[in-house]
Amino acid sequence: MSQLFHPSANTFARVTIFGALFVLVGLAGIGLAIARSPYQTQVNVVQPQPVPFSHEHHVNGLGIDCRYCHTSVEESSFAGIPPTHTCMTCHSQIWNDSPVLAPVRASYRTGEPLVWNRVHNLPDYVYFNHGIHIQKGIGCTNCHGPVDTMPMMYKAEPMTMEWCLNCHRAPEEQIRPREEVFNMDYEPPLDQLALGRELVAQYHIPTERLTDCYVCHR
């Protein structure tokens, strides 16, 4: 029987197979790049808000502590959004005629709360508790970045499962003394690992269980 295919068909078949594999690997790489990109994670993306509230001005400029507005952050899972009367404590006297603050005055007058857009919005299947992280010495800037330098709030970290696990696997690399949790200017010491291991023991952090599924998925 005569040969049906030219010998070059073997080369073509090999090139096709390997080409298909390279295409699949390339598509997987593109998918991974998109999943890690700001388009997906929203890192460094400023969300529109009803009022252009500046953390840089209030925290860095005026020295207002995080807990003045986020009153439940030390004991609750949710940091809390300040009610309008908290804003009006100052703004009934300062900039009380500013057009920018008109929505704040309207909210105070009508009792209708301002509707802020979430900057850090974890999926519903993820359980996160602010209170426990603060009690264990995780600073605000560890997750939220340099809030005191943000004219408008944005997401500083991707907060993906991978990102969370990196900290849960080695909390001694991130932990700080509790009294420094709200310090925006805190600088880790040169012997951070030694301090971290000491604080992990002192704060009774169960490192052997931090990567268990139920810790974040309940």
N, C-alpha and C positions, 0 to 999 in steps of 0.2 A: 504494500500500500504506500502510495506517495505521501510525503510529509504535508500535513494540512496547514501548519503554521510555520512561518519563517523563524529561524533561530533568534532573531531580534525580539520575538514575542516574549521570550523568557525574561529578557532585560526589561521590557516594558512592564511585565507583570510585577517584577521585583520593585521597580521604581514606583509603580502604583501603590503597592502595599506599604512601602516605607513612607511614601508621600502621604498616604492616608493617616498613618500613625503620627507623622509630624503635624498634620493639620489638626488632629484631635488634641495633641499636646498643646499646640498653639491656641486652640479655642479654650482649653482649660486654663491656660495662662492668662488669656484675655479676660475670662470670667473672674478669675481670682483678682486681677488688677482692678476690675470694675468694682468688685465687692469691697476692696480696700480703699477705693478712691473716695475723695470728698463728696462726689456725686451720690454715693451710697451711704457713707457714714455721716455726712453733713459736717465734717470737721472744718472749722474755720469759716463756716457759713453763718452769717448773721441773719437771724429770723426777724421778720417784721413784727413790731409790737405796737399796741395802741398808744403808748407813750415812749419816747426815746430815752429810757432810763439808762443813766451812765454809772456803772459800777466804779469806773475810774474816778469820777468826780466824788461820789459818795464815800467810797472806801479809802482811796488814796488821798483825795483832796480834803475831805472832811473828817476822815478817821473813824467813820461809823463801823462798828463791829458787825460781823455777819449776823449775829444772834439778835440784833435789834430788829431786823426785818424778818429773818427766818427763825422765828421764836421756838419752833418745835423740833429743830434740827438735832438737838442733843438727845432726845428721848423717843423720837418718832421715826417711822420709816420714811416719811415725807418731810422735806425741809420746811415746807410751808410757804405760802405766798402772803405777804403782808396785806391786811385789809386796808381800805382806802383811808381810814382814820389815822393809821400809822403815818402815811404820807402827809396827811393834813396837819399832823402834830407840828411839823416845821412849815409846811407850805401854806398854812393859813396866815403866816406872818412873812414868809420869804417867797418872793416870786409869786405872790398871790394873784397877780393879774396877768401872768405869762400866758400867751395863747397856746404854748406847747402843753401847759398843764390843764387846759380846759377840760379834757376828758376826766382828769382826776377830780376836779371840782364838781363836774356833773355827776360823777359816781357818788361822791360824798353827799351831794344834795338829794339825789334820787334813791340812794341805797342800793343801786344796781352795781355789782362788783365789776371791776375791769376784767376783761377776758384776755389773759396773756397767752402767747404762743409758747408751747413747751420747747425748750432748747435741748434738754436732756430727757429724751423720751424712750425709755426702755420698753421692749416688747412685753405684752401682758403675761407671757409665760416665764418672765424673769422676776424673781423676788429680790428686792434690794432694800436694805434698812440703813438709813443715814445714822441713826442713833448708835448702832453697834459698831459701825466703822469709826465713829468719833470716840467712843469709849475705848476702842482698841488702839487709838493713836494714829489714825489715818487723817492727814490734813486736808483741808478744803482744796488746796492747790494740787494735791496728788491726782484728783479726778477732774477738777474744774479748771485747772491751769491758773495762770496769773490774772485772776479776776480783777485785781486792783489796777490793771493796765488796760482794761477793756472798756472803751467808750460805749460800745454796744455788746451785749453778751453773745458769745458764740461758744460752740462746742470745741473744747481744746483737745480732747482725746476721743478715739473711735468708740470706746466702750463696747467692743465686740467681746464674744466669749473668750477668744484668745487673749485679748488685752486683760480681762479680769483674771484669768487663770495665771497669767504671768506674775501678778501680785500675790495671788493665793498660794502659789507654789513657793514663793520666797518673800513672805511679808517683812522679814527682817531688813530687806533692802529699802522699804518704803516707810516703815513705822517711825514715829517721832514721839517725844513726850507729850502727854495729854495737854499740858499747859501751852504747848506750841501749835496745837491743831488749827487755831484760827489766826495764826501769825502769817501774814502774807509774805513777810520778808525772811522767813525761816530758811536757813541754809543747813543742809545735812553736814554733820561733822566728818572729818577725815576717816574716823573709825566707825562709820555708819553700821557696818556689819556687827561689830562688837556691841555697839549700843542697841542695835536692832534685836540681837539675840537676847540681850538682857531684858529689853522691854517685852519681847514675846513671852518670856517666862513670867515676868512681873504682872503682865496683863492677862495671863492665863489664856493665851491664844492657842486653840487646838489645831496646830499645824497639820497633824496627821489626818484631819477630817475636812480641811478647807477645800479640797478638790472633789469631795463627794458630790454627786449630782444633786441631792436633796438640799444642799446649802443654798443653791440659787434657784432650783426648780422645785416648787412645792405645789 
